[in-house]
């Protein structure tokens, strides 16, 4: 039997009769008008408090504030104040539902609860409320595909989708989803039934025609369900989402029992939970993290910044922790407190760490949004396989399952293809026609920008291929993406090698080419024919993708115009002709790795390869628009095309530590040279040597410079040290540590080198090349150094709070 779904016409049904004049009385006004009766009647508040906490309407902080009042009347007044001040209309409606379920404890309110018909509910809303218990038990793994459908049509926000996905069991996820729909009213409930019919026609039909689900509110029946329900109110996202054990008896007359627990069953101490909640709140505040923003932080990098070993933090975040920022920050705070028992130490470290250090680029955030989509498809795939095996329904379920798993691998394929643009100097080594995600894993093993352990775990998960393994691979991919997409191009300082030497590299991969950029007016003219829409809709997606490809074509033709005298007009051409034109254009020698950024080229090819219409993934269109914007930005003129300053290593003397390094300004061409400013952060005033080089193209010719050269002389006794320092202007002593001295050659390079060799031989010392080094002495914990490349040599001067030699 086909289920009849509620439509928008059903929304015109006024439901129960409201107040005179047809006006709907807000729930909060209804509660406020009955305040005197409620204060007098709610003399035993514990059942209502427990129910409200378990429903996620009350934060633990408010729970204890209410309980701290001395008298029953005081507790009731405080609870009603929280409802009025901190709950919206939807929250107040949820509170009323909790009160109705506890009515057996408040006999004086039974008549009042029966006469609240002035709070209107639509027919679908009443139906969903009646079917809540059975849906929680039967929806199963379909809950995530249904949630995803509601998110895509605008019924759920990103934050609400995150709330559903954050809880561990399908029963709990369904309860969370239905609570949200009920709080939003009639239209959201209609949308739920429509999404349910699209995903699970059998269940939708059962619910539509059977009498199994008609719950009777006045009959006490023990349902037997047990669930873990998040106890965080939406209005207070910073409070710890500690699971609470809830025995859900539906509309029965037995009070629920709430006990705060770890997921492994160990009973939590409430004061400890409060400490964790408070610390987490402060960390969220310091980092300006707000709920509903998605994943925007590299929490593993934050863990390293506060002093924990990277491996320890990484393993913590990959072990059963969600990919969202708040879940990961909670895990990190818990780990730090377990390790140190020192909350003030954590907070001071987080305060020292600027948010820009751990923020992700906009593209990184957009890529991470694909992972919840992959998770939803994986749950749907697993559900259909189980349903097919259990019900023996044959091809229907297996075809649906096949479609879901194909989309999961399409997402994995796109993410790995995109990652190659960030990790490999020349990602063009990938063979397009034979491409699959496992190819990328093998290619990425050659990159120092991706942790080998992540790639190994990814391979193992994909080799296993089960649902749990593929879900774990989503967490691994999330960390890989976070590592590849920092907002700020900071310096990655590796662990200490010999002595106090920090090898370093830029977090972002920077390629140098002989490309010089296009004038801004040329770029504007190319895009002036019409930029693609910024608000994709399913019906308009094919034309929007075609327009975007057309814009890319026009930009590429400006970089390297066709040799024919007449330009090709593709404005009316089909999408296949336009994409073939992009492929053939990018195959020209002008777009080789020496003349054009290979990562930008690789990413532009993804727009052609991963057509969001053909692959059935509309979410890709937003990323393709970002690719167009990235291409537009790259084509602008700038010194970054053909020059790069490369910090190679830092040697620090004494006890201080190097905490942080970043590019502050540049490169800028000025005074017949190129300048760039780096900033360093140390644990205390420090003295260190930094070794640098630069590379780029000059008049089409590649160069790499490490001049002036420095030398390191080891094993010098006091007499030899004095002789070296007596060489005068031919060398400059940069640093001395024990029997080792670092010196820079003078302009007479060859002569000073000969003299140093002679001194070293006389004193049996070891002479080694040290690259191009500069000595920096800071007056505080932050300093800035300006590096200048001119006439084939590098120099450095103090920019702020330091001395440079």
N, C-alpha and C positions, 0 to 999 in steps of 0.2 A: 504493500500500500504506500502511496506517495504522500509524504507529509506536506501539509499546507502551512507555509511559513507566514508569520505576521508581516504585513507590508506597511509602508508609510501611511496608507489610508487608515490602518488600524489606529494610528496615533491620534486620530480625531475623536476616538471614543473617550469621553470624559471620565470614565470609570466611576467610582463612588461619588455620590453627590457631595459637593464641597460647601463652603460657607455661603451665605446669601450673596447674591451678585455674581456668583460663578468664580470668585477669586479664590486662589489656593493659599491657604494659610501656611507660611513657612514653619518647618518643624521647630526651629529655634524659638520662634515666637510662641508656638504652642507650649513649649517647655517653660518659657519665661512666664507665660500667663498662669501656669499651674505650679509655680515655684513653691508657694506656701504649702499646698497639698503634698508635693513631692518631698519637701524637707521633713514634714511631719510623718510621712509614710515610710521613707527609706531608712528605717532604724537599724536594719542589719545589712550593711552595704557590701559585705565581703563577696556574696555570690555575684552581684552586679559588677563589682570591680574586676573580679576574676574573668567574667565573661567578656567585659569590654577590653581588658588587656589581651586576652587570647584572640580576639577579633582584630587586633592591630589598630584599635581606635585610641588607645591610651598608651602613652609612653611609660616606661618603668619609673622615670623621675616623677611624673604626675601621680603614678600609682602610690608611691611612697609619700608624696606630699599630702594626698588625700588621707591615707592611713595614719599620718602623723597628727591629724586633728584629734583633740581630746574627747569630744562628745559626738554622738551619732548625728545630731543636727549640724554640727560643724563640718563633719565629713561629707554630709549630703550637700551642704552649701558649697563646699570647696569643689566637689565633683561637678555640680551644675555650673560653677564659675568656669571650670576648665572647658566644659561643653560649649558655653557661650563665647569664650575668648579664643579658644585654640582649635575648634572644629568648624569646618565649613558646613553648608547645608547637607551635603552628602554624609559627612561624618555624624551629624546630629541624627540623620535618619538611621544610620547604623546603630547609634546609641539607643534609639527607640526600639529597634529590633532586639537588641540585647535585653532591654528592660522587659519587653514582651515575653521573651523566653524565660525570664526569671520571675514571672508573675506569681508563681506559686509561693514565693517568699514574701510577697507584698500584697496580702489580701485586701488591704484598703485601697489598692490601685486597680483592682480588677474591673470595676465599673468604669473607671477613667480610661483604661486601656481599651475597653470595648466600645467606647464612644468617641474614639479618635478618628472617625470617618472623614473629618475635615482635612486630614492629611491624605491627599489624593495619591492613588496608585493606579497605573494603567493595567489592562488585562494581561498583557504579556509579562509585566513586572510581577503580578500576583502569581502567574503560572510558574515563572522561574523560581520564585521564593518557595512555592510548594514542592518543586522538583529538586530543590537544592541537594538534599541528602543522597538521593539516588544518582544524580549526575556526578557528585563527588566520588561515588563508588564505581561508576561505570565508564566515565569518560576516558580514564586511563591516559595512554600516551598521545591520544588525539588532542589533549589540552594544548600542547605547544603549537601544532599547526593551526588550531582554531584561534589561539592568541595572536599568532602571526597574521592571520587574515584580518582580525579585528584591528591590529596595529596598522596594516596596510590601508584599510579603508577609513582610518582616522578615529575609530571608536576608542582605541587605547593610545595613550601617549607613550613615548619612549621610556619614561620613568615607570609607568604602570606595567609595561611589558617586562622591564627589568625586575620589578617586584614579583611577577609571576614566575620568571625563570630562576630567580634567586633561591627559591625554596626547593628542598631536595626530593620530595615525593610527588607523584602525579595527583594523589588525593589532595595534598596540600596546595598544589598549583591550581587545581580546579576550584578549590574553596576560595583561593585568592582571586582568581579570575571572575568567578560568579559574584563575589562580594563587590568587586569593582563595577561590574555591569549593573548590579542592583542599586549601587550608590549613584549611578549616572542616570537611572530612570528608564522610561519606556522604550525610547529609541535604541539605547544600548542593548537592552534585552532582546529586541527584535533582531538587531544585528548579530547577537550571539546565536540565536536559533538559525538564522540564515547561514552563518559560517559552519554551524554544526551539521546542517543538512548537506553542505558541500563536502565536508570531510568524512562524516560517518553516517551514511544514509540509513543503515540498519538501526543504529541507536536512535536516530532522529525519528524513525518510523515507530519504534517501540514506545518511545516517550509520548508520541502524538496519539496513539490509539489505545494503549493499555492503561489499566487502572492501577498499575503497580506503584506509580509515583505520586499519587495524590496523598500527600501527608496530611494527617488530621491533627491540628494544633493542640487540641485538648486531651489527646490520648498519650499516656506515658509509655514509650517503647524504647528499650535500650538498643541502639543501633549496632553497638560493638565496634564501631570504627575508632581507631586511635591515630592521631596525627601529630606532627610537629608543625606548629604555626608560628610564623614570625611575629614577634611582639613589639614591632617598631611602628609607631604612628607615623603617617605620612607627614604630619606637620612637624615632626621632630626627627629628621633623617639621621642626625648624628648619633642618636642613642643606639647602643649595641643591639643588633638583631639577634639576641640570645634566643635559641629555640626554647619553647615551653611545651611541656607534654600536656595534651588536652584530650580528655575522654569526651567525645562529642556524642551526646545523646539526642541530638536534634531538638525536638520540642518537648522533651520529657520533663518530668518533675524532679529529676535528680540534679543537684548542683554539680557543676563541673569542678574537677580538681586540677589545679595548676601547680606545676612543680618545675622550677628552673633547672635545666640540665645541660651538660655537654652532650654532643651527639653520640659520644661513646658510653653514655649512661652515668657518668660521674656527676654527682650533685654539686652545683656551683654554690659558692659562698656569695650572697648578695652584695656585701661590701666590696668584694673583689670585682664583681660585675660592674658595680658603680665606678670603681677606679678605672677599669678598662674603658667604660663608656665615656668618662670624663676626659681621659687622655686622648681617646679617639676623636672626641669632639674638638679638642684643641688642635690636634694634627690637621683635621679637616679645615679648621678655621685658618691655620697658618698657611695651608696650601690653597686656600680659596676653592675647595672642592664643594660643589653643590650637587644634590641628587638630580637625576634625569639628564645629566650632561653626557652620559656614555663614558667610554674609556678615553681619558685624556692624559694619563700619567704613566711613566715608567716606574712602577713601584719597586722593581728590582734595583734600579739605579738609585732610588731613594734609600733603600736598605744599605747599599754600599756607602752612600754619602753619610749615613749615621754610624758607620763603623763596622757593620757586619760583613762577613765574607760573602762574596757574590754567590758562590756555590750553595751556601747555607740558605740564603734568601731565595735563590732560584728554586731549590728543591721544596721549600716551604710553599711557594706560590703555585707550583705545579701539582701539589698533592691535595687534590680535592677542593681547591679554592676557585671561585668563579673568576671570570675575566674582567669584571667591573672594578672600577677604582675603589669603591667603598669596601667591597669584599676583600680586595687585596690589601688595602690599608689596615683593615681590621686584623688580617692575618699577620702583617708585618708588626703592628703594635703589640699583638699578643706574643709573637716570637721575641721581640726585644725585651719585653717585661719578664718573660720566662727566663731569658738569658741573664739579665742584669738586675731585675727587681728595682730599677732606677728610672722612674717616669720623668723626673726633671732632666736627667741626662738626655733622654730621647727628645724631649721638647726643645732643649737648647740646641741640639744638633739639627733638628728640623728647621728651627728658626734661622740658623746659619746658612742653610741650604736654600738658595733662591728658587722660587717655583719654576723659573725658566730652565733650570738645570734638569728638571724631571718632566717637564711638559712635552707632549708629542706635537709633531707638525700636524697641520690640518689634514693632509692626505693620510697620515698615519691613523688619525681618528676615524676618517671615512672608511679606511680599509678594515679597521676593527669592527665596524658596524656590520660587516658581512658575516662575522663569526656567529652571532646569535641566530642569523638566518640559517646558517649551516647546521647549527645545533637543532633547530626546530625541524629541519628536513630529516636529520638523523633520527630523531624521536619518532617522526611520522613513519619513516622507513621501517624502523623496528616494530612499530605498532602494526603496520599492515602485514609484515611478515608473520607476526604472532597471530594476528586475526586470520590470515590465510591458512596457517597450519591448524589453528584451533577449529575454525568453522568449515574447513575444506571447501572454501569458496572458489578456489582455482585461479583463473587468469586475472580476474578483476583486481584482487588485492595485490597480486604479484606485479601487475602492470603499474599500479600506483606506486608500489614500493620501488620498482625500477626507476620510475621517473624521479622520485625523491633522491635516491642514491646517486643518480646521474647529476642532479643539480649540486649535490654536495661535492662531488669530484670536480665539477665545473668551477665551483667557488675556490676549492683548493688549487686548481690549475691556475686560475687568474691571480690568486695571491702569490703563488710562487713565481709566476712570470713577472709580476710587478716587483717582487723582492730582488730579482736578478738585476733590475735597473739600479737598485740602491747598493748592491753588494759586489758586483763584478765590474772590472774596468771595461771589458768589452763583452756584454751579454749576448752579442750577435752570434756567439758560438752555438746557441740553442738551435736545433733543427725544427722549424715551425711545423712541417708536415708530420713529423713523428713525435710531436710534443706531448708529454704528460708530466704530472707533478713530480714523479720519481726522478725524471731526468734533471729537474732543477735541484733536487736534494744532492745529487751527485756533483753537479756543477758548483753548487754553493760550498761544498767541502773545501774548495780551493780559496775561499775568501776568509780573510782574518776578521771580517766584520760580523760573522755569524759564529756563535759558539758551537763547537763540535758536538758537545753533549746534546744540544737541542736537535741537531740534525740526526744524530743517532737514535734518539727517542722517537723522532718523527718517522724514521724508516721502520723502526720496530712496530709502531702503532699501525702503520699502513700495511705492513707485511701480515699482521694478525687479521686486520680487516673487520673485526667484530664491532658491535655498536659501542661498547665501552672503550675500546681502543681508539676508535675514530673520534669519540667525544674527548678523549684525553689528547688526541692530536690537535684538537681545536685550542686547548690551553697552551700547547707547545707553540703552535702558530702565532697565538696572541703575543707570547713573549718574544718570538723572533721578530714580529712586526714592530713591537715597541722598541727593540734594540736598534732597528734600522731607520726609525723615523723620529729622531729628536727634533724638537723645535729649534734649538740653538746649536750652532756648529761649534761645540766645545771640543776640548782635547781629551781623548781617552788616555788616562795615565795608567799604564799597566803596573802590576805588582813589582816591588823592588827586585832588581837583579843583583849583581855584585855591588857591594857597598850600599850607597844610597842613590842608585840610578833608576830613574823612571823612564822606560821607553814610552813614547807617546805617538799618537796619530789623531787625525781629525775624525770625529764621529761620523761626519758625512763624507761620502766619497766625492772627491772633486776631480773632474777630468779637465785637462788643458788641451785646447785645439787651436788651430790657426784661424778659426771663425772669428770675425770681428763684430758681428751683430748687424741689425738693420735699423735705419732711422725710424723713430717713433711714428712719423707721419706715414711711412710706407706700411707699417703694421696696421695703423688705424684704417688706412685705405683698403687694405686687404680684408679687414673684418667689417668694413662699413657696408658691405652688401647685405648684412643681416646676421646678427649673432643668434645662436640657438636659444630657445626658451629656457628659462631657469626653473620652471615649474612643470616637470614632466607628468603626464597623465597616461594611463595605459593605452587609451585610444590614439593619442597623439605621439606615442613613443617612436614608431617607425619614422615619421617625418622629422621628429626632433633629432633622432640619431643621424639621419641623412643630412640635415642642415649642419650638424656638428662636423661631420666628415667633410662637407663642402668647405667649411671654414678652414679646416686643417689643410685641405688641398690648396687653397688660395695662399696660405702662409708659406707652405713648402715651395710653391711656384715662385714666390718672391725671393726665397733663398737661392734657388737655382732655376732660372726660367728655362723653358723648353727651347731647344735649338731652332725649332721651326719658326718661321717669321710670324705666323699667325698663332696666337694663343688658343688653347682648347677651351671652349665654353662648356662647362659641365653643369650649368645652373638647372637644366631640365633633364639631366642624365639620371638613369636609375642608380640605386645605391651600389649595385654590383660594379658598374662602370667607375663610380667614384672611388670605391675601395681599391679596385685594381690600379687606378691611377696613383693612389697613395703608395701602394706597394712598389710600383715601377719607379716612382720618383725616389723613394728611399733606397732603392737598389743602385742608384747612380754613385760614381766615385766621390762626388761632392759631399755625400753624406757618409763617407767612411769615417773611421774613428779618429783620424788626424784632422779632418775638416769639420766635424760635427759631433756633438756630445752623443756617445753611443747609448747612454742611459735614456736620454730624451727620445732618441730614435726608437729604442726598444719599447718605450712606453707608448709612443704614437702608434706603433704596430699593434699594440694591444687593443686599441680602439677598433681597428679593422678586424682583428682576430676574434675578439669577444663581443660580438654583436648582441646587445641586451635583448633584442627581439628574438633572434634565432636561438639563443641559449636559454631563453625563458627566465632571465634574471634582470628585471627592470632596475634593481639597485645599482647595477653597473653604470647606468647612464650618468649618475652624479659624479662618479669617478672619472668617466670619460670627459665630462665638462672640466673637471679639475686638470686633466691632462692637457686640454686645449689652453686653459689659463697658464699652465706651466710652460707650454710651448711658446705662448705669447711673451711671457716673462723672459724666457731664455733668449729669445731672438733680439731683445733690446741690447744696445751697445754697452760694453763695460770691460774693465780690465780683467774681470774674473774669467773671461773666455780663454785668455792666453797667458795667464800668470798665476802661480801658486807659491806661497811661502809654506815650507814644510818643516814644522818643529819635529825633531827626531828623538831627542831624549833630554832629560833634565837630571843633573847631579846636584844634590843638595848636601850642604856641609853642616855638621853638628846634629842637634836633636830634632829640629823642626821637620814637619812633613808638608809635602805639596798636596793641597786638598782639591784644587780646581784650576783649570786653565781654559780660556775661551778667546775667540776672536772678537774684538770690540769694534774695529773700524777698518775698512779697506777691503781689497787693495784699491788704491787711488793713484793715478798717474799725475805727478806734479813735480816741477823743478827738474825735468829731464830724468826722473826716476820713478819708482813705484814704492809707495809706503803702505805699511799695514801695522796695526796696533794689536798686541796681545795683552791680556790681563791674567795675572796669576794670583791665587789665594793660597796662603800658607797658614799653618797652625799658629805661628808666632813670627816675629821679625826674623828674617833668614838671609842667608847668602847661598846662591846656587849658580851653576853654569848651565846654560841652555845651548844645545847644539841645533843648528838650523841649516837648511838648504833652500834653494828655490829652483823652480823649473818653469818652462813655458815656451812660447814661440815668439821670435823676433824676426820680422820681415819674412815670415813663412818658414823659418828654420828653427828646429827644436834646440833648446839649450837646457843645461842643468848645471848649477853653480854651487860650490862650497868654498868660496874664497872670501876673506883671507883664511888660510889654513892655520889650525892650532896644533900644537904637539904636546904630548904628555911624556914627561921624563920621570921614571920611577927608579928608586934605589939610590938617590943622591944623598951623600952625607953632608954634614954642615959645611965642609970646605967646598964641595961641589956646588952647593946651593948658593954660596956667596959668589962663586965664579960665574954662575949663570946670571945672577942679578946684576953682576958687573958688566954684562954685555951692553947695557945702556939702551940706546934707541933702536938697536937692531931687533929687539924682541920686547914684548910687553908681558910681564908676569900677571896672569889672571887670577890664579888661586894656588895656595900651597896647603897640602894636607900631609902631615908626617914627612916622609921622604919622597913624596910625589909633588911635582909642580906642573901646572898647566900654563903654557905660554903661547902667545900669538906672534907670528912672524911679522917683521916690519915690511915696509915697502920694498926693501932689498931682498925679499923672500929667499932667493937662492943663496945669497951670502950669509944671512942669518942661519939658514938651515945648515950650512957647512960648519959654522962655528958651534952650533948646538951638537952636531954629530961629534965634533972633536972633543967637546967637554964631556959628553956622555961616554966616549971611549976611554978617556983618561980616568974616569971615576967608575968604570964598569957599570954604568947605569943603562936602563932600557929606554929606548926612544920609540914612541908610537905616534902615528897620525891620529889627531883628535877631531878632524872635521872642522867646521866653522863654528866657533864657540864664542859666547859673550858672558861676562861675569855680571851678575845682578845682586845688589845688596839692598834689601828693603828696610824701610823705617817703620812699617806696620805689617798688617797681615794681608794687605792688598797692594798690588803695584801694577803699573802699565808700562810696557816697553814698546817703542816704535822701531820697527825694522825697515831699512831702506835698501832697495836694490838699485844700483846705478853703475853704469860702465863696467859691468862684469864682476862687481864686488858687492858684498853685503855689509852694511854697517848697522849699528843700533844706538839709540839714544833713550834717555829716560823720558817718559811721558808723564808719569805721576808717581810720587811717593817711593822713589828708589834712586840708586846710582848705578850706572851701567859703564862697563869698561870693555 
